[in-house]
Amino acid sequence: MIPPPRFAADTMSATLADRFPGWEIGLSPQGMWHATRRSADGRASHYVTCFTAGQLADKLAEITAQEP
């Protein structure tokens, strides 16, 4: 049995959130994956949007690799 799309999206969101702590990950009703993170002082936010969960994972990996 193939899980309903919402279940699959919730599972993928949880997997990405575990892999990239500090990021809020979700799927918009239009089907776009997004991740948001606030700076430590709360004055800035980083927002990433991609077409697929794989693209989002690649972008977040790239961003976290560049951090000190």
C-alpha positions in Angstrom: 0.0 0.0 0.0 1.3 3.5 -0.9 0.9 6.0 1.9 -1.2 9.0 1.3 0.9 12.1 0.1 0.3 14.0 3.4 1.7 11.1 5.4 4.8 10.9 3.1 5.3 14.6 3.4 5.0 14.6 7.2 7.6 11.7 7.3 10.0 13.5 5.0 9.6 16.8 7.0 10.5 15.0 10.2 13.4 13.3 8.5 14.8 16.6 7.2 14.2 18.3 10.6 16.2 15.5 12.3 19.0 15.9 9.8 19.0 19.7 10.0 18.2 20.8 13.6 17.2 24.4 14.0 15.3 24.5 10.7 11.5 24.5 10.5 10.7 22.4 7.5 7.4 22.1 5.7 5.5 21.5 2.5 3.2 24.3 1.1 -0.3 23.5 -0.3 1.2 24.3 -3.7 3.7 21.5 -3.3 6.9 23.6 -2.6 9.3 22.5 0.1 10.5 25.2 2.5 12.8 25.7 5.4 13.0 28.6 7.8 15.5 29.4 10.5 15.9 32.5 12.7 19.3 33.9 13.6 20.5 33.5 17.2 19.6 37.2 18.0 16.2 36.9 16.3 16.8 39.8 13.9 17.1 37.9 10.7 15.6 34.8 9.1 16.9 32.5 6.4 14.2 31.1 4.1 14.9 28.4 1.5 12.3 27.1 -1.0 12.7 24.2 -3.4 10.6 22.0 -5.7 11.6 18.7 -4.1 12.6 17.4 -0.7 15.9 16.3 -2.3 16.7 19.7 -3.5 15.9 21.2 -0.1 18.2 18.7 1.6 21.0 19.6 -0.8 20.6 23.3 -0.2 20.5 22.9 3.6 23.6 20.7 3.4 25.3 23.4 1.4 24.3 26.2 3.8 25.3 24.3 7.0 28.7 23.3 5.4 29.5 27.0 5.0 28.7 27.9 8.6 31.6 28.2 11.1 
